[in-house]
Amino acid sequence: SVAAADFSVLKSPQNQIFRSGNWPLPGERIPDVIALSMGFSVEEDLPWPGLGVGNIFQRPRATVLVTVTGVDKLPLSDNEISYPVENAVPYSVDSVVNSIHSLFSEEMPLVLQLAPIEERVYMVGKANTVFEDLAVTLRQLRSRLEQDNSILASVSLGSLYKNDEIDRLFLSEMQSLQDIPSLLSRHKHLAKDNVPDIYALEFTGLEEIKKRYGEDSVKFKDAIRILSECLQKFADDMHSIYGGNAIVEVVAVESFETPLTRKSRSILETETASTSTNLYNLAYQYNFDYAVIFNIILWIMIGLALAVIAISYNLWNMDPGYDSIIYRMTNQKIRMD
């Protein structure tokens, strides 16, 4: 299923990782883009020109991914880099989280995955301490909006009404955008370590407003304005906390559509399918470990060959009377006898 979507980079380190252009990004490869930008390897090559190499010795300390449903593109700043997304299917950053766990298990990285409306939260490592006071349930978010320092005091609501259920759900998500940098700023020392952190936020409140009031309604337009302002401030705060060494990305998609039917194939079709896909008897595609294993074997063989040549040359040109301890001891023993 194909849906209109956009992948935007609000903030990135000075050593530009992303290149400006209009190259379409496959929706299912978004987690691979995140992994490669953080310096991790992926199973399949990503032939997408939008991602540059960057500085291999200074990778981003944090990556923030915000997924917004209900609109295919947000009116953000002019400095953003955006790419169209083709085949916008649901994705997950679990592979990136697993890579961080496997490489930095002892350092306890900050990992936060949050979907406020669905009351879904996943915290790992020091995130449990940093975001201990973060409102994650609807009851907690409702109470948080009633406080004096909530998001209601810093944004212009326009036509949105805080007591309306749909509007309150959307404002609860905006409250999370305000609270995450605020709580993280109390632990700035954690943002200065060499352990990469990842934040994955999923917001569906805008889509609910669109379903209730329509795309041309004043409430929907005000919600887009508030969301754009909150996202821009959120990106600036996160980028500042990590000393400019963080990536903040936004994926805006109309809606994630899942196919209603699954393709099935009979066991009897196995031979026919395999024959048609390999019509020209081509070799199978190597995985990403091939280059590493090839280089290890190649240079070990070259080293052993050079060692054998050097040893053979020295043995051939060796003077037994001066270089060999065996002959030296033998001559001395003969003289003594």
Salt bridges, closest charged atoms under 4 A:
ASP6 OD1 - LYS73 NZ 3.55
ASP32 OD2 - ARG29 NE 2.46
GLU80 OE2 - LYS73 NZ 3.51
GLU118 OE1 - ARG120 NH2 2.69
GLU165 OE1 - ARG168 NH2 2.42
ASP167 OD2 - LYS219 NZ 2.76
ASP179 OD1 - ARG144 NH2 3.01
GLU202 OE1 - ARG120 NH2 2.85
GLU207 OE2 - LYS211 NZ 3.75
ASP222 OD1 - ARG225 NH2 3.96
GLU229 OE2 - ARG225 NH1 3.74
ASP236 OD1 - LYS11 NZ 3.13
ASP237 OD2 - LYS233 NZ 2.97
GLU254 OE1 - LYS210 NZ 2.33
